[in-house]
Amino acid sequence: MTVPAERVPRRRSNTRARLIEAAREVFAARGLHGATVDDLVAAAGFTRGAFYSNFSTMEEVFFALFEQQSAEMIALARDAVADIPDEDFGFHSVGLVLDRLRPLGRQWYLIHSEFVLHALRSPRMAAVFLDHRRRWGAELAELVTGALRRLHRRATVPPEQLVEVLFSLYIDSLAQEHLGAWPDGPGRMIEDVIPAVLTGLSEPDPRSPL
C-alpha cells in the first residue's frame, strides 16, 4: 500500500512536534549535554530513526524547543494584555499577565538558563542565542510599547532597554519563587516593584488623546 505523498510531510511534522514536546522535560531534567537521543526518543515514544529523520543533533532540538517556548510565552503575554478591557487596564495588570505565564515559568527558566550557560562558553552558541534574543526582544518591546500606549504613556528609555530591565526582574523572580525564597509567591515583585519600574521609566505621552 502506497502512502499518499501529502501524508508523509504531515506525519513527519507531527513526529517533529512530538519530539520537541518531549524535549521540554528531557532538557529541563538533564540539560543539553546530559540528554541523549535515546532519552528523547524514549520520552516521545519513537525510535532513533524517527529522530534522525527530523534532526541531526540534540542541539537542533534544543534550538527548536527554545524558539517554540519563547513564542509561546510571548503569545500568552500578548493574549493576556489583549484580554484586559481598557477601563480595567493599569500598571497592576502586570500581575494578570505574569499569572498567565506562571505555568510555564519553571521549565522555561531551566531551558533559558541552560542556553545562557552554553552561550557563555561557546561563541557559536552565543551567536545563536543572541539572534533568538534580539528577535523576541523586539516582539516584547512592541508589546510593552503598546501596553504603555493604552495607559497614555511612553517609555523614557529605548523600549528594548526597558524590556531588558523588566525581563531581568521577571527571570530573577522565577528563580527566587522556585527556590522557595518567597513562600507566599512573588507578590511584592509583581504588585509593587515591576509597576514602580514601569512608572519610573515612562512618562505621560503628550501625543496621546485622553
WOFENZI-V699363 format. One record per residue. RES is the residue in one letter. SS is DSSP state (2 for helix, 1 for strand, 0 for the rest). PSI is psi in degrees with one decimal (none if undefined). Layout:
BEGIN
RES|SS|PSI + RES|SS|PSI
END
This chain:
BEGIN
M|0|130.2 + T|0|130.4 + V|0|127.0 + P|0|140.1 + A|2|-36.5 + E|2|-19.2 + R|2|-24.6 + V|2|-50.3 + P|2|-36.3 + R|2|-43.2 + R|2|-41.5 + R|2|-39.4 + S|2|-41.2 + N|2|-39.8 + T|2|-44.6 + R|2|-44.1 + A|2|-39.9 + R|2|-35.3 + L|2|-43.2 + I|2|-40.7 + E|2|-44.1 + A|2|-28.6 + A|2|-21.3 + R|2|-56.6 + E|2|-37.2 + V|2|-49.6 + F|2|-36.7 + A|2|-35.1 + A|2|-37.1 + R|2|-15.8 + G|0|169.3 + L|0|-49.5 + H|0|-13.8 + G|0|-24.4 + A|0|142.3 + T|0|165.8 + V|2|-41.1 + D|2|-39.5 + D|2|-45.8 + L|2|-48.2 + V|2|-31.5 + A|2|-42.5 + A|2|-33.5 + A|2|-14.1 + G|0|31.9 + F|0|178.3 + T|0|168.5 + R|2|-32.4 + G|2|-38.7 + A|2|-38.0 + F|2|-52.5 + Y|2|-9.4 + S|0|-15.3 + N|0|-27.2 + F|0|155.3 + S|0|-34.8 + T|0|164.9 + M|2|-27.9 + E|2|-40.5 + E|2|-41.5 + V|2|-42.7 + F|2|-46.3 + F|2|-42.9 + A|2|-39.5 + L|2|-45.1 + F|2|-42.2 + E|2|-45.2 + Q|2|-44.5 + Q|2|-41.6 + S|2|-41.9 + A|2|-39.5 + E|2|-43.4 + M|2|-42.9 + I|2|-41.7 + A|2|-41.6 + L|2|-43.3 + A|2|-42.9 + R|2|-43.8 + D|2|-38.9 + A|2|-42.6 + V|2|-44.3 + A|2|-28.2 + D|2|-13.1 + I|0|120.0 + P|0|150.8 + D|2|-38.7 + E|2|-18.6 + D|2|-1.6 + F|0|129.3 + G|0|-175.5 + F|0|-28.8 + H|0|-16.3 + S|2|-16.1 + V|2|-39.8 + G|2|-40.3 + L|2|-38.2 + V|2|-46.8 + L|2|-30.4 + D|2|-36.2 + R|2|-30.4 + L|2|-17.7 + R|2|-40.9 + P|2|-26.9 + L|2|-4.0 + G|2|-52.0 + R|2|-48.2 + Q|2|-42.6 + W|2|-39.1 + Y|2|-43.7 + L|2|-44.6 + I|2|-44.0 + H|2|-45.8 + S|2|-38.5 + E|2|-43.2 + F|2|-44.8 + V|2|-44.8 + L|2|-45.4 + H|2|-33.9 + A|2|-35.5 + L|2|-23.8 + R|2|-14.7 + S|0|116.9 + P|2|-34.7 + R|2|-45.9 + M|2|-35.4 + A|2|-40.6 + A|2|-41.3 + V|2|-45.1 + F|2|-46.6 + L|2|-33.5 + D|2|-46.5 + H|2|-47.9 + R|2|-37.1 + R|2|-42.2 + R|2|-48.8 + W|2|-19.2 + G|2|-38.5 + A|2|-38.9 + E|2|-40.5 + L|2|-37.2 + A|2|-40.0 + E|2|-40.5 + L|2|-45.4 + V|2|-40.8 + T|2|-42.6 + G|2|-38.9 + A|2|-42.9 + L|2|-37.0 + R|2|-38.0 + R|2|-21.9 + L|0|8.6 + H|0|38.4 + R|1|167.9 + R|1|153.1 + A|1|144.8 + T|0|-1.9 + V|0|162.5 + P|0|135.9 + P|2|-35.5 + E|2|-35.8 + Q|2|-38.5 + L|2|-41.6 + V|2|-41.3 + E|2|-42.0 + V|2|-48.7 + L|2|-40.6 + F|2|-41.0 + S|2|-42.1 + L|2|-43.3 + Y|2|-47.2 + I|2|-33.3 + D|2|-35.7 + S|2|-33.9 + L|2|-46.6 + A|2|-46.7 + Q|2|-42.3 + E|2|-46.9 + H|2|-14.0 + L|0|-7.8 + G|0|15.4 + A|0|-24.8 + W|0|87.9 + P|0|-31.0 + D|0|10.4 + G|0|171.2 + P|0|43.6 + G|2|-49.5 + R|2|-40.0 + M|2|-43.6 + I|2|-42.9 + E|2|-28.8 + D|2|-54.4 + V|2|-53.0 + I|2|-44.8 + P|2|-36.5 + A|2|-38.9 + V|2|-44.0 + L|2|-41.4 + T|2|-44.1 + G|2|-27.0 + L|0|23.4 + S|1|169.8 + E|1|160.7 + P|1|137.6 + D|0|111.0 + P|0|-17.3 + R|0|-8.7 + S|0|130.4 + P|0|133.7 + L|0|none
END
